[in-house]
Amino acid sequence: MSSSTLPRTPLSARVVALASVAVLGGAVLTACGSDAGSGEGSAQTGPVVVASTSVYADIAEQVAGGNAAVESVISDPAADPHSYEASPADAAAVTGADLVVYNGAGYDSFVDRALENADDVHVVRAVDEFERVTGETIAGHSHGDHDHGDEHDDEHGHEDEHGAEDGHDEHGDEHGHDDHGADDSHGGHDHDSDTNEHVWFSLPTAAAVAERVAEELAAIDEANAEEYRENADRFADSLAPLEAQLDEIHDRGHFAYAQTERIGAHLFDAAHMVDLTPRGFLASIEDDTDPSAADLSAMLDLMAEREVAFLAFNTQTETSVTARVRDAAESADVAVLDLTETLPEGMDYTEWMTQIVDSLSSALDGATPVDDGGH
């Protein structure tokens, strides 16, 4: 496979950029991997990988093993990547990296802005891998005033670089986004993939990201190419039991749910669940505005009348409105599934997804599906 690169940065520029990170960004960037070939008095000799969030840093680290230094720009579980404003040190880390791994589609747009000043940087963008495994394109998404979308796509040529290659395509077909749209009586949101950029909750996409990271690292560091590829295969294999568990949930029937923000929707789509969240409610929350009284009332009614099996709750973007919805769910004994946008401390990606899928399965115990699970 061909690697995705931008023109090469002169060595002197990269040295300056990395020095800037050391001076300015020690408290911002979190090192997730070990320095390749490090020892007493030795310097980093392997590739430098910078990821936008701890999620992508962990995937990259699992692929890199001990052969590369992996850093995450955002690792704070309380930080909101949608609105994150990168520091000069963050930008220097991106431009000084050998490989940058990020989400794309406006989710972590600070990376796009930093890449404007980058030269030879290999890039893995998760939304491209989502398109590769599903055939569905995710357009740039607006988040209030932080609407940077995909304004840099054409400039860096990320859009069609990898095409619709093979790889994990079978998962895209198997767990496709069936049209189990919400009941119109609730103003349900038809969460089309082009508006849901939270693609790390798609297990086939995570496996595809690992595969692409392996290929990019193999192009940078040919001596360890096979190890990178083997590590990516191992990572994909670790997700197979979770996909089987989602299939088992699907076999139990189509369960209804509501969400305060659609970060976990790709995972729920894999189990063919039905989202009853009012359209206007989600649109307002994701645009950082208050929902209308009608939308909030409809959301609260879903909880009070126990019309959903669970509420998916984004703890990283909690507001007084979403907290009120959570209170209503708990008062009605509706299960609440807590989700975050960065890795919980002490967990890797597979452990995190395992915890979420286990919690999802438990939340459905005793719940009544909206149909018998037939297609």
Secondary structure, DSSP 8 states (H G I E B T S, - for coil): ----------HHHHHHHHHHHHHH-TTT-EE-S--TT--TT----S-EEEEEEHHHHHHHHHHHTTSSEEEEEE--TT--GGG----HHHHHHHHT-SEEEE--TTTTHHHHHHHTT-SS-EEEEHHHHHHHHHS--------TT---TTTTHHHHT-TTSS-S-SSSHHHHHHT--------GGGTB----GGG---GGG-HHHHHHHHHHHHHHHHHH-GGGHHHHHHHHHHHHHHHHHHHHHHHHHHHT---EEEESSGGGHHHHHHTT-EE--BHHHHHHHHTTS---HHHHHHHHHHHHTT-SSEEEEEGGG--HHHHHHHHHHHHTT-EEEEE-SS--TT--HHHHHHHHHHHHHHHTTT---SS-S--
